[in-house]
Each structure stands twice: as C-alpha cells, then as structure tokens.
Amino acid sequence: MTAWSWPCSGAGKESAAASVSSWEGRVVLAPINPLRDGPDGIEVIYTGGRQPSEVVASLVPGARLAEGFNTYPDQVLSEDPAVDGGRRAVLLSGADTEAKRKVAEPALSCGFQPVDTGTLAEGGSLFETGGPPAGPRPQLIALGRRIGR
C-alpha cells in the first residue's frame, strides 16, 4: 500500500508518480485535503475544480485508490482513538472495495473504527473543503446517527 500526501507542489507529484514503473493493481491511499498553512491560517489549494483524490487517481493509472484518514489533523490521529467509550471513525471512500478493506486493516489495528462511505463521489466529500474546522456536513451527521454515534 502506498500513501500519498498533500500538498505536492509543482511537478513534484508528477515526478513522484512517474518514478513507479507500474501502478497496476497497487493499493494507493489518498489521505489528503487540499490545505496548507498560510500566513493568515489554513489556505485551500486550488485543484482545478477536481476532488484531490481525482488528482491522485489521474497520476496513478491502474492503481486501486482509497481515500481516508483525511478528516482529522495529524495531532488527533496520533492520539488514542478510544474516546468516551467509543472509537474515532476513519471515513473511507473509493470504488474498489478490496482497496478499502486493505486500508481498513491498519485502521482497525490502531484502534479506529473504519466506516465505508461508498465511492469517491458518494463519500469523498463528506467534509467540506477546509477540513474539520469547517465542521461536519449534514450527511456526516446523519452517517454518525446511522452507525449509533
């Protein structure tokens, strides 16, 4: 499994992707939000109107892509995922069920509760661009209620 981080500026992402002879069948995790720290706080990186996972998918043809681990800041991911008698949820999205299963395995082993949110189009945008500071969208709140949150 390969994890892809953001941001990757200039031709960096293209040259990184091109350094692999073939992406065919490889599982690629896209734990990304197009954000960076700027002088006035968090800034959104322009992705040409595409979801960041779509950008990654275009760079790794033939890869089995899953998006996840992108709804918490790094410091929260490093904390104990057991919270108030439950576990923090890690949202996973992608069209490849097996790729999501492979990404769910380390999430479970670290104590998180993986939640399959469907395809990238269905689940990939559950959080507004801007990440957790923007707050959960109504779909995410409804998902939390369905899984007994």
N, C-alpha and C positions, 0 to 999 in steps of 0.2 A: 504494500500500500504506500502511496506517495501522498504527502500533504502539501498543498500549495498555499502560500501565504500572500497577503496583500499589504502594502502596495508593492508592486514591482514596476519600477519606473522605466521609461524609455524602451529600449529594445531588450531590456533585461529579461522580461518574461518570455519573449520570443526565443532568445538565445538559450535560456534555461530549458524550454520545451524542446528545442531542436537538438539539445545535447543527448537526448534519448533516441536511440535508433528506431524504436517502435513502441508506441503506446498501446498497441492492440492487446486487449484483454486485461491490462493493468487497472487496478482499482486506484482511483485518484480522489482524495478527499479535498474538497474546497471549503476550508473553514474561514471564509472571507466575508468581509463587509468593506465596501469601498470608502474607507475612512482613514484619516491621518490626523495627527496632532498638528495644529497650525498655531500661529501667533495669537489668534483670538479664540482658541479652543478647537474642538473637533470640526474638521472640514470634510465634506463629501468629495470624493474623487470622481470626476466625470468618466463614465464608461461607454459613452456613445449611445446612450439610451438602452443598453442591454443590461440584464442582470449580471453581476460579477461571475456567477457560475457559467453563464453562457460564454463569457470571455475566455474562461479557463477551458471549457469544452472545445472551443474553436482552436485552441493551441495544442490539444492532446487528442487528435483524431484516433478513434478506435478504443479510447480508454473507457472504463466503466466508472462514471462520475457519480459521486455522492456529495451533497452539501451538508455540513453540520458543524457543531462546536463554534458557531458564529453568533450566538445570542448572548454571550457573557463576555465581559472584559477578562483579560488574562488573569488578573489577580483573583477573580471569582473562580475561574477554572482550577486554580491552584489550591483552593480551599477545600475542606471536607465537603463532599456533595450531600451528606446527610444533613437535612435541615428540618427542624420542627417535626420530627418523627417520619419524615419522608425523604425523598431524594430529588436533587435538582434534575430536571428533564433536559436532555440533549435532543433538540429537534433535528431530524434527518430528512432530507428530501432527495429525490432523484428517480429516474425511470427504471434503474437497474436494482431490483430487489436484492439480489445477491451482493451487490456492492454495498448497499445499505446495511445488510446483515454483517458483512465484514467490518464495517465501521462501528456497528453497534457492539461488537465483541469487546474491543478495548474500553468503550464507554461503560459497559456493564462491569468489567473487571476493575474499573476505577471507582465504581460506586454510583455512577449516574444512571438515570432511567432513560434509555433511548425511546423516542417517540417518532414513528414513521408518519410524516405529514403528507405523503404522496409524492407526486412528480415535482420537478423543479418549478413548473408553472403553478402547481397547486400549493405547495408548501414552502417554496423558496422565498416567498415574500411575506411571510407571517409577521416579520418585524419590519417596520418602516425603515427606509434608508436613514441612517443615523443611529441605528442600534438601540440598545437598551435605554439610553436617555430619552428617546422618543416615546418609550412606553409601548406595551403590547397592543397590537391591533385587536379589534373585536373578535376576529377569527381565532386568535391565540387564546383569548379569554374563554371563548366557547370550547376550544380544544381542552383547556385545563379543566373545565367543568365536566366534559365527557369522560376524562380519564380519572375523575374522582378527586380532583385537586382541592 
